[in-house]
Amino acid sequence: MRVISYNIRYHNPADGENAWPQRKERVADLLRRHQPDLIGLQEVLHDQLTDLATRLPEYGWLGVGRDDGRAKGEYAPIFYRRDRLALAASDTFWLSATPEQPGTFGWDAACVRIATWARMTDKATGATLLHLNTHFDHRGTVAQAASAQLLHTFLRHETHGQPALVTGDFNCTEASVPYQILTRPVATDDTPLLDAMHHAATPHQGPTATFNTNFADPLHTKIDFIFVRPATTAAQLSIAHHAILADQTEGRYPSDHLPVLVDFARY
């Protein structure tokens, strides 16, 4: 199973030659070329969601806008390959002290932030997994740490022993407090998340950073991750391969973030 996490940069007309109308075909082409089974996207406005759904008809999708729980504001949608996966359940919660309340700001966050999740069944094997996709705040350090704690609580209660994948733009590095929270047990009965980059069976491929400020090199830092929560009562997901994709057209990236790709196998 192949999974991609990708911040596609919101549709901002002020981006000029890098605005969404000039990039949408390249983003769709990249996703078609690498053929993921699951995609976690970030910074997706409704018109971008429509553009990608039209260009990727083999995928179903789910998610809501963060501002109203419907179509307003950025989505953190999950796309899934219809011929491979069946959607069993899904929802969105807000990264705040009232996660069930649409449009709520969390702690010291600069923006409303969300996490969208889906429970999927592999049509070929009947195996199930949970995929959670999120985008942490870019300024609020309290919000980042509290969001990491909230994700841990959700996963502990909702995975039911099944494996889980977590994709997202976490707006923090490996040295940060949120990363440490995510990759260490929060409670004695908790299972930490594994950073797929450091637990793959084969060496990482591609750059080691994911963010740039001008849709071109140089890359600045790695803030996009794919994590795995190991199963406790079911078959594990083996992390076979990890890559950061540096696909370019005439020296330009399709977004100001690079996609993270992971191949998984069960054992």
C-alpha positions in Angstrom: 0.0 0.0 0.0 1.4 3.4 -1.0 0.6 6.5 1.0 1.4 10.2 0.2 1.2 13.2 2.4 1.2 16.5 0.5 0.6 20.2 1.4 -0.5 21.6 -2.0 -0.4 25.3 -0.9 -3.8 27.0 -0.8 -5.1 28.9 -3.8 -3.6 32.4 -3.3 -3.8 34.7 -6.4 -1.0 36.7 -4.9 1.3 33.8 -5.8 1.4 35.0 -9.4 3.1 32.5 -11.6 2.9 30.0 -8.8 -0.8 30.5 -8.2 -3.1 27.4 -8.2 -4.4 27.8 -11.8 -0.8 27.4 -13.0 0.0 24.5 -10.7 -3.1 22.3 -10.6 -2.2 20.1 -13.6 1.3 19.5 -12.2 -0.1 18.5 -8.7 -2.5 16.1 -10.3 0.2 14.7 -12.7 2.5 14.1 -9.7 -0.2 12.1 -7.9 -1.1 10.1 -11.0 2.6 9.4 -11.6 3.3 7.9 -8.2 -0.1 6.1 -7.9 -0.8 6.2 -4.2 -3.6 4.2 -2.6 -4.1 6.8 0.1 -3.4 10.6 0.0 -3.5 13.0 2.9 -3.6 16.6 1.5 -3.3 19.9 3.4 -4.2 23.5 2.7 -6.9 22.5 0.2 -9.7 25.0 -0.5 -12.9 23.9 -2.0 -12.1 24.9 -5.6 -8.8 23.0 -5.3 -10.7 19.9 -4.0 -13.0 20.1 -7.0 -10.2 20.5 -9.4 -8.3 17.4 -8.0 -11.5 15.3 -7.7 -12.2 16.0 -11.4 -8.6 15.1 -12.5 -8.4 12.0 -10.3 -11.7 10.2 -10.9 -10.3 6.9 -9.7 -10.2 8.3 -6.2 -13.0 8.9 -3.7 -12.4 11.6 -1.1 -13.7 12.8 2.3 -13.3 15.9 4.5 -14.8 19.2 5.4 -13.8 22.8 5.5 -12.3 23.9 8.8 -14.2 27.1 9.2 -17.7 25.8 9.3 -17.5 22.0 9.1 -18.9 22.1 5.5 -17.1 23.8 2.7 -15.6 27.0 4.1 -11.9 27.3 4.7 -9.1 24.8 4.2 -9.7 21.1 4.2 -7.4 18.3 5.3 -9.0 15.8 2.9 -8.2 12.1 2.4 -8.3 10.7 -1.1 -8.5 6.9 -1.5 -8.3 4.6 -4.5 -11.8 3.2 -5.0 -10.8 -0.1 -6.6 -8.5 -0.9 -3.6 -10.2 0.5 -0.5 -13.7 0.7 0.9 -14.6 3.5 3.3 -16.1 2.2 6.5 -16.3 5.4 8.6 -14.9 8.9 8.7 -15.2 12.2 10.5 -13.3 15.5 11.3 -12.4 17.0 14.6 -11.0 20.3 15.5 -7.6 20.8 17.2 -9.0 22.7 20.1 -10.3 22.2 23.6 -13.7 21.5 22.0 -12.8 19.2 19.2 -16.4 18.4 18.3 -17.2 22.1 17.7 -16.7 23.3 14.1 -14.7 26.4 13.6 -13.0 26.5 17.1 -9.6 27.9 17.6 -7.2 25.9 19.8 -5.2 27.4 22.6 -2.8 30.0 21.1 -3.3 29.0 17.5 -3.2 31.6 14.7 -5.7 29.6 12.6 -8.5 27.1 13.0 -7.0 23.6 12.6 -8.5 20.2 12.0 -7.8 16.5 11.7 -9.8 14.3 9.3 -9.8 10.5 9.7 -11.1 7.5 7.8 -11.4 3.8 8.7 -10.6 1.9 5.5 -11.0 -1.8 4.5 -8.7 -3.4 1.9 -11.1 -5.0 -0.6 -8.6 -7.7 -1.4 -7.7 -8.9 2.1 -10.5 -7.5 4.3 -7.8 -5.9 6.6 -8.7 -2.6 8.1 -6.7 0.5 9.1 -7.3 4.0 10.3 -5.8 7.0 8.4 -5.7 10.3 10.1 -4.6 13.5 8.2 -3.9 16.8 9.8 -2.3 20.3 9.7 -0.9 21.7 12.9 -0.8 25.5 13.6 2.2 27.4 12.3 2.6 29.8 15.3 1.0 28.6 18.5 3.5 26.5 20.4 0.9 25.6 23.0 -1.5 24.6 20.3 1.1 22.4 18.6 1.8 20.5 21.8 -1.8 20.2 22.8 -2.7 19.0 19.3 -0.1 16.3 19.5 -1.6 15.2 22.8 -5.1 15.3 21.3 -4.0 13.0 18.4 -2.6 10.5 20.9 -5.8 10.4 22.8 -7.9 10.0 19.7 -5.7 7.2 18.3 -5.6 5.4 21.6 -9.4 5.3 21.8 -10.2 4.7 18.1 -7.7 2.3 16.7 -9.1 -0.8 18.5 -5.8 -2.6 18.1 -5.7 -2.0 14.3 -2.8 -0.2 12.7 -3.0 3.6 12.0 -1.4 5.9 9.6 -0.9 9.6 10.4 -0.1 12.1 7.6 0.3 15.8 7.8 2.1 19.1 7.8 3.0 19.4 11.5 4.8 22.8 11.2 7.5 21.5 13.5 10.8 19.6 13.2 12.1 16.5 14.8 13.7 18.5 17.6 10.4 20.1 18.6 8.2 19.3 21.6 5.2 18.2 19.4 7.3 15.7 17.6 8.6 14.3 20.9 5.1 14.0 22.2 4.0 12.2 19.0 6.9 9.7 19.1 6.8 8.9 22.8 4.1 7.2 24.8 1.8 9.6 26.6 0.6 7.0 29.1 1.8 3.6 30.2 -0.7 1.9 28.0 -0.1 4.0 25.0 1.7 3.1 21.8 4.0 5.8 20.3 4.0 6.8 16.7 6.9 5.7 14.5 8.3 8.2 12.1 8.3 6.2 8.8 11.5 7.9 7.6 13.5 6.3 10.4 11.9 2.9 10.5 11.8 1.9 6.8 13.4 -1.3 5.7 15.4 0.5 3.0 17.3 3.8 3.1 15.4 7.0 2.7 15.3 8.4 -0.9 15.3 12.0 -2.0 15.9 15.3 -0.1 15.7 15.3 3.7 13.6 18.6 3.8 10.1 19.2 2.6 9.5 23.0 2.8 10.6 25.8 0.5 9.4 29.4 0.3 9.4 30.1 -3.4 8.4 26.8 -5.1 12.1 26.2 -5.8 15.3 25.3 -4.1 16.7 25.7 -1.6 14.7 23.5 0.7 14.6 24.8 4.3 13.4 22.1 6.8 11.4 19.0 7.2 7.9 19.7 8.7 5.8 17.1 6.8 5.7 13.5 8.1 4.1 10.2 7.8 3.8 8.3 11.1 2.6 4.8 11.9 0.9 3.6 15.0 1.6 -0.1 15.3 -1.2 -2.6 15.7 -1.6 -4.4 19.1 -4.1 -7.1 18.1 -3.8 -7.3 14.4 -1.3 -7.8 11.6 1.4 -5.1 11.6 2.2 -2.7 8.8 5.8 -3.0 7.8 7.4 0.2 6.5 9.1 -0.9 3.3 10.2 2.4 1.7 10.3 6.2 2.5 10.9 9.0 0.1 10.5 12.7 -0.3 9.5 13.5 -3.9 11.5 16.2 -5.7 9.5 16.2 -8.9 10.0 19.5 -10.8 9.1 21.2 -14.0 11.6 23.7 -15.3 13.1 24.0 -11.9 9.8 24.6 -10.1 8.0 22.4 -7.6 4.3 22.0 -7.9 3.9 23.4 -4.3 5.9 25.1 -1.6 6.0 21.7 0.1 7.4 18.4 -1.2 5.3 15.3 -0.9 6.2 12.5 1.5 5.7 8.9 0.2 5.7 5.7 2.1 5.2 2.1 0.9 3.8 -0.3 3.4 3.5 -4.1 3.5 1.7 -6.3 6.1 3.3 -9.1 8.1 
